């Protein structure tokens, strides 16, 4: 089934844009961007077991890096480099509290950081233009291939998602990924077995934050206008919801969780007569109550019962 699912999934992703209207294509592109950010959070939370409520802030850092540089005439690859460097450095520093506090205490630390970033984006008008936002963010031209059109930019985002997915697949199956899993299961036991828990905790935060920055660089030219409210705590909570609903610690969890969070509410909106948010919230609460491991965890339990 896995061998059949992957080619079918790729065919759907490649063919879908040619059958969608502009708004549907925008939602599909937004799903790609949010999936990249959720992959980063899944690496930090699902594999390394370090809770973070600041992933939306790193999406904002990447988005503002892209907006400020591209509107000043710099190419988008420079924004990628700046966003990755900033997110890696800040994520590494943010990981230090995780060396001393855990669980809800760590969540409060990352919540404070998210609040700080939001206030800076809103109040530092000399740099971010504050509540007025930044408009006219251009889309890149790659080796003579313009991505100004919705379909072209979607395929550009899809290519970045493919690269991020391949790199993450390699990472979680490397010794680093096994060290992250050991850190999540039992940090004391991992330390007794010779795993440098300090270094891997910092690495989990840094790499996950860098993926959030990459998602932000794509988000800015996708919407072509950004302002601070787009990167408040709601975005971080939404990304956390994507990881938990899809399946924390599963490689495909962010893909499925982002689809549920981005695409499902819009699909329900057309057939529920204004009740779609209530139905969506009830469905998520029931899922989390009866299967905390998410949709992929539910599928795993069903597969074991069948066996």
C-alpha positions in Angstrom: 0.0 0.0 0.0 2.9 2.4 0.7 4.4 1.7 -2.7 1.0 2.5 -4.3 0.2 5.5 -2.1 3.4 7.5 -2.8 3.1 7.6 -6.7 -0.6 8.3 -6.5 0.0 11.1 -4.0 2.6 12.7 -6.3 0.4 12.4 -9.3 -2.4 14.2 -7.4 -0.1 17.0 -6.3 1.2 17.5 -9.8 -2.1 17.3 -11.6 -4.4 19.1 -9.1 -3.4 22.7 -10.0 -4.6 22.3 -13.5 -8.2 21.5 -12.3 -8.4 24.1 -9.5 -9.7 27.7 -9.6 -7.4 30.5 -8.3 -8.6 30.3 -4.7 -8.2 26.5 -4.6 -4.7 26.8 -6.0 -3.9 29.4 -3.3 -5.1 27.0 -0.6 -3.0 24.1 -2.1 0.1 26.4 -2.1 -0.7 27.4 1.5 -0.9 23.7 2.4 2.6 23.2 1.0 4.0 26.1 3.0 2.3 25.1 6.2 3.5 21.5 5.7 7.1 22.7 5.7 6.6 24.6 8.9 4.8 21.6 10.5 7.7 19.3 9.5 10.0 21.6 11.5 7.8 21.5 14.5 7.4 17.7 14.2 11.1 17.3 14.3 11.3 19.4 17.5 8.2 18.0 19.2 7.5 14.6 17.6 11.0 13.3 17.3 13.0 15.1 20.0 10.1 15.6 22.5 10.7 19.3 23.0 7.5 21.3 23.1 7.5 24.7 21.3 4.9 27.4 20.9 7.2 29.6 18.9 7.1 28.0 15.4 4.9 30.6 14.0 7.4 33.3 15.1 10.1 31.6 13.0 7.7 31.6 10.0 7.3 35.4 10.7 11.1 35.9 10.8 11.5 34.1 7.4 8.6 36.0 5.9 9.9 39.4 7.0 13.4 38.5 5.8 12.0 37.7 2.4 9.8 40.8 2.3 12.5 43.2 3.3 15.2 41.8 1.0 13.1 41.2 -2.1 11.3 44.6 -2.0 14.8 46.1 -1.8 15.9 44.3 -5.0 17.7 41.3 -3.5 17.1 37.8 -4.9 15.0 35.3 -3.0 17.9 32.9 -2.5 19.5 35.6 -0.3 16.3 35.7 1.8 16.6 31.9 2.2 20.1 32.2 3.4 19.3 35.0 5.8 16.2 33.3 7.2 17.9 30.0 7.7 20.9 31.7 9.4 18.7 33.8 11.7 16.3 30.9 12.5 19.2 28.5 13.2 20.9 30.9 15.5 17.8 32.0 17.4 16.5 28.5 17.6 19.8 27.3 19.0 19.6 30.0 21.7 15.9 29.2 22.4 16.9 25.6 23.0 19.0 26.5 26.1 15.9 26.8 28.4 15.0 23.2 27.3 18.2 22.1 29.0 16.8 23.2 32.4 13.0 23.1 32.1 10.6 20.6 30.5 6.9 20.2 29.5 4.6 23.1 30.3 7.5 25.2 31.8 9.2 25.0 28.4 6.0 25.9 26.7 5.8 29.1 28.7 9.3 30.0 27.7 8.6 29.6 24.0 5.3 31.4 24.5 7.2 34.4 25.9 9.5 34.3 23.0 6.6 34.2 20.5 5.1 37.3 22.3 8.4 39.1 22.1 8.7 38.5 18.4 5.1 39.6 17.7 5.6 42.9 19.7 8.8 43.6 17.8 7.1 43.0 14.4 4.3 45.3 15.4 6.2 48.1 17.2 9.5 48.4 15.3 8.1 50.4 12.4 11.5 51.6 11.3 12.2 48.0 10.2 8.9 46.1 9.8 6.5 49.1 9.0 4.5 47.9 12.0 0.7 47.5 11.5 0.9 49.0 8.0 2.7 45.8 6.8 4.8 45.3 3.7 3.1 45.0 0.3 4.2 44.4 -3.2 6.4 41.4 -2.4 7.7 40.0 -5.7 7.8 36.4 -6.7 11.2 35.0 -7.9 12.5 34.3 -11.4 14.6 31.1 -11.4 17.1 30.6 -14.3 14.8 32.5 -16.6 11.7 30.8 -15.3 9.2 33.3 -13.9 7.0 32.2 -11.0 4.6 35.1 -11.0 1.7 32.9 -12.0 -0.1 30.9 -9.4 0.7 27.5 -11.0 4.3 28.3 -11.5 4.7 29.5 -7.9 2.9 26.4 -6.6 5.4 24.1 -8.4 8.2 26.2 -7.0 6.9 25.7 -3.4 6.3 22.0 -4.2 9.9 21.6 -5.2 11.1 23.2 -2.0 8.8 20.8 -0.1 10.3 17.8 -1.9 13.8 18.9 -0.9 12.8 19.5 2.7 11.0 16.1 2.8 14.0 14.3 1.4 16.4 16.0 3.8 14.1 15.2 6.8 13.6 11.6 5.7 17.4 11.2 5.7 17.8 13.0 9.0 15.3 11.0 11.0 16.9 7.8 9.8 20.4 8.9 10.5 22.2 8.6 13.8 21.0 12.1 14.6 17.4 11.0 14.2 17.9 8.0 16.4 19.4 10.3 19.0 16.4 12.6 18.8 14.1 9.6 19.4 16.2 8.4 22.4 16.0 12.0 23.8 12.2 11.9 23.5 11.7 8.5 25.0 14.0 9.0 28.1 16.6 11.7 28.3 18.3 10.2 31.4 18.6 6.8 29.8 19.9 8.4 26.6 22.5 10.3 28.5 23.6 7.2 30.3 24.1 5.5 26.9 26.5 8.2 25.8 24.1 10.4 23.8 25.0 14.1 24.1 21.5 15.2 25.2 22.6 18.8 25.5 23.8 19.1 21.9 20.9 17.2 20.4 18.3 19.2 22.3 19.9 22.4 20.8 20.0 20.8 17.4 16.4 19.8 17.5 15.3 23.4 18.2 17.7 24.9 15.6 16.8 22.6 12.7 13.1 22.8 13.4 13.3 26.6 13.6 15.2 26.8 10.3 12.4 24.9 8.6 9.9 27.4 10.0 12.1 30.2 8.5 12.1 28.4 5.1 8.3 28.2 5.2 8.1 32.0 6.0 10.3 32.8 3.0 7.7 31.0 0.8 4.7 32.5 2.6 5.7 36.1 1.9 5.7 36.0 -1.9 2.6 33.6 -1.8 0.4 36.2 -0.2 2.5 39.3 -1.4 1.5 41.3 1.7 2.5 40.6 5.3 1.6 42.2 8.6 2.3 41.2 12.3 -1.1 39.7 13.1 -0.4 36.9 10.6 2.3 35.6 12.9 0.8 35.8 16.3 0.2 33.0 18.7 -2.7 31.6 16.7 -0.3 30.5 13.9 1.9 28.6 16.4 -1.1 26.9 17.9 -2.4 26.0 14.5 1.0 24.5 13.6 0.9 22.5 16.9 -2.6 21.3 15.9 -1.3 20.1 12.6 1.4 18.0 14.2 -0.9 16.6 16.9 -3.8 15.8 14.5 -1.7 14.3 11.8 0.4 12.2 14.2 3.3 13.5 16.3 6.4 11.6 15.6 5.2 10.2 12.3 7.0 11.3 9.1 3.7 11.9 7.2 2.0 13.4 10.2 2.6 17.1 9.1 1.3 16.4 5.6 -2.0 15.0 6.8 -2.3 17.5 9.7 -1.7 20.5 7.4 -4.4 19.1 5.0 -6.9 18.8 7.9 -6.1 22.3 9.2 -5.8 24.2 5.9 -8.0 22.3 3.4 -10.7 20.6 5.4 -12.3 23.7 7.0 -12.6 25.3 3.5 -14.2 22.1 2.1 -16.6 21.9 5.0 -17.5 25.6 4.7 -19.4 25.0 1.4 -21.7 22.3 2.8 -22.4 23.0 6.4 -24.3 26.3 6.3 -22.0 28.3 8.5 -21.5 25.5 11.1 -18.2 24.3 9.7 -16.0 25.7 12.4 -18.2 24.1 15.1 -18.1 20.8 13.4 -14.4 21.0 12.7 -13.7 21.8 16.4 -15.8 18.9 17.6 -14.1 16.5 15.2 -10.6 17.6 16.5 -11.7 17.3 20.2 -13.1 13.8 19.6 -10.0 12.7 17.8 -7.7 14.1 20.5 -9.8 12.5 23.3 -9.9 9.0 21.8 -6.7 8.9 19.9 -4.0 11.4 21.2 -1.5 9.9 18.7 -3.4 11.5 15.8 -4.8 10.2 12.6 -1.8 8.1 11.7 -1.7 6.7 15.2 -5.4 5.7 14.7 -4.5 4.1 11.4 -1.7 2.2 13.1 -4.0 0.9 15.8 -6.5 -0.2 13.2 -3.8 -2.0 11.3 -2.8 -3.9 14.4 -6.4 -4.9 15.1 -6.7 -6.2 11.6 -3.5 -8.3 12.0 
